[in-house]
Amino acid sequence: MKRILLVQSRQSPEWIRVEQDNYRRAVGGLARLDFLSALDEQLTWTSPDQILAGYDGVMFGGSTDFDLDGGRSEKDPARIMAVRIVSRTRLLVSYALEHNLPVLGICFGHQIIAQMHDGKVVSDVEQKKVGTHEVHLTPEGERDPLFNGFPKNFFAQYWHGDSITKLPTGAVLLATGPTCRFSALRYGERAYTLQFHPEANYSRFSELLKQSGNVPEGVDIGSVVRETPEASTLIQTWIERIVTI
């Protein structure tokens, strides 16, 4: 069985658990999934070969705790920690790219990998959103093995404040949308990043939005969130088409 590592950038024990549960469900029985905290100060981050030894792929998850911008001052603790996370994970990403190890960055993971490649990540009110939104594959995306067979337009779950506003160096734009300019990117042959959350299905995402207060009282959750049958298969598709080749 393939082994995959998920690097988590979360502080809240509850959100750590929720994210782990979501990814376990999304991976299913296709791979063994292990977890690593990007906040771990005891880890030797300068030895990416040791950290990634024995793994067939690495994922970088989201974050409700830290922002690369977030409209915060540079001295804000949440922004300072985000910079530390980029510094700690940079060598992991570089090592994976150099050794053609499959990568999947999601939401915050999408952003930190973009930041590492000179992409601009800011708090953009025009792209900030929570809920289900449309994704449009580019011609490159339609030809890409990860999205092969996907409809040109599909829906996905989004929950982010920061956004990429400049295409990172070396990145190929695979998907965009009316509310997200850089929804999916590829670096090299086997490193993918997504601004949306393929690990979040309708029922779980709806529950999380209600609990977080992101759905105002009296607003029908069905007007904010809908089923995302294509996007919800992407993690298993990544394992089957990218990790296992």
Buried (B, 14 or more C-beta within 10 A) or exposed (E): EBBBBBBBBBBEEEBBEBBBEBBEBBBEEBBEBEBBBBBEEEBEBEEBEEBBEEBBBBBBBBBBBBBBBBBBEEEBEBBBBBBBBBEBBBBBBEBBBEEEBBBBBBBBBBBBBBBBBEBBBBBBEEBBBBBBBBBBBBEBBBEBBBBEEBEEEBBBBBBBBBBBBEBBEBBBBBBBBEBBBBBBBBBBEBBBBBBBBBBBBBEBBBEBBBEEEEBEEEEEBEEBBBEBEBBBBBBBBBBBBBBEE
